[in-house]
């Protein structure tokens, strides 16, 4: 990792909060991991949030980043939220 990273600290923080909180909401058993790598060749920070949660049905993937849309399972398992977090990400 370089000593200094340039970017929008506020937006990066919000993205991480959204992704990690979603992973935690839908992972009842197992783990949530955050993996961060820096690619020197393209000078980009790569962040992955990996969980062992319930997952998303293939037919619902296309709805995932639609504003104010909550997936069917999301409505059943967690009523909180507006359905905009991943759109922001």
C-alpha positions as CSV (number, residue, x, y, z in Angstrom):
1,X,0.0,0.0,0.0
2,X,1.2,3.5,-0.7
3,X,1.7,5.9,2.1
4,X,-0.9,8.3,0.6
5,X,-4.1,7.5,-1.3
6,X,-5.9,10.2,-3.3
7,X,-9.7,10.0,-3.6
8,X,-13.0,11.0,-2.0
9,X,-12.7,9.9,1.6
10,X,-16.4,10.7,2.4
11,X,-17.8,8.7,-0.6
12,X,-15.4,5.8,0.0
13,X,-16.5,5.6,3.6
14,X,-20.2,5.7,2.6
15,X,-19.7,2.9,0.0
16,X,-17.9,0.7,2.6
17,X,-20.6,1.3,5.2
18,X,-23.3,0.4,2.6
19,X,-21.6,-2.8,1.4
20,X,-20.5,-4.0,4.8
21,X,-23.9,-3.3,6.5
22,X,-25.7,-5.2,3.7
23,X,-23.4,-8.1,4.1
24,X,-23.9,-8.1,7.9
25,X,-27.7,-7.8,7.6
26,X,-28.0,-10.9,5.4
27,X,-25.3,-13.1,6.9
28,X,-26.8,-14.9,9.9
29,X,-24.2,-17.7,9.9
30,X,-20.7,-17.6,8.6
31,X,-18.5,-14.6,8.0
32,X,-18.1,-11.2,6.4
33,X,-14.7,-10.3,5.1
34,X,-13.3,-7.1,3.6
35,X,-10.3,-7.6,1.3
36,X,-8.3,-4.6,0.2
37,X,-5.6,-4.7,-2.4
38,X,-3.6,-2.0,-4.1
39,X,-2.7,-2.6,-7.8
40,X,0.5,-0.7,-8.4
41,X,0.3,-1.1,-12.2
42,X,-3.0,0.8,-12.5
43,X,-2.7,2.7,-9.2
44,X,-6.1,1.6,-8.0
45,X,-7.4,0.4,-4.7
46,X,-9.5,-2.7,-5.0
47,X,-12.0,-3.4,-2.2
48,X,-14.1,-6.6,-2.0
49,X,-16.8,-7.4,0.6
50,X,-17.2,-11.1,0.7
51,X,-19.9,-12.9,2.8
52,X,-21.5,-16.2,3.3
53,X,-25.0,-14.8,3.4
54,X,-28.1,-16.0,1.7
55,X,-27.1,-14.7,-1.7
56,X,-29.2,-13.3,-4.5
57,X,-31.3,-15.2,-7.0
58,X,-30.0,-14.9,-10.6
59,X,-33.3,-13.5,-11.8
60,X,-33.1,-10.7,-9.2
61,X,-29.6,-9.6,-10.0
62,X,-30.8,-7.2,-12.7
63,X,-32.9,-5.4,-10.0
64,X,-30.0,-5.0,-7.6
65,X,-28.9,-1.5,-8.6
66,X,-32.3,0.0,-9.3
67,X,-33.2,3.0,-7.0
68,X,-35.7,2.4,-4.2
69,X,-36.1,-1.2,-5.2
70,X,-35.9,-4.0,-2.6
71,X,-35.5,-7.6,-3.6
72,X,-38.2,-10.0,-2.7
73,X,-36.1,-11.8,-0.1
74,X,-34.9,-8.5,1.3
75,X,-38.5,-7.5,2.1
76,X,-39.1,-10.8,3.9
77,X,-35.9,-10.8,5.9
78,X,-35.2,-7.2,6.6
79,X,-37.8,-4.4,6.3
80,X,-35.3,-1.6,7.2
81,X,-33.8,0.6,4.5
82,X,-35.0,2.4,1.4
83,X,-33.4,0.2,-1.2
84,X,-30.9,2.8,-2.4
85,X,-27.7,1.7,-0.8
86,X,-26.3,-0.3,-3.6
87,X,-27.4,2.2,-6.2
88,X,-25.3,4.8,-4.3
89,X,-22.3,2.4,-4.3
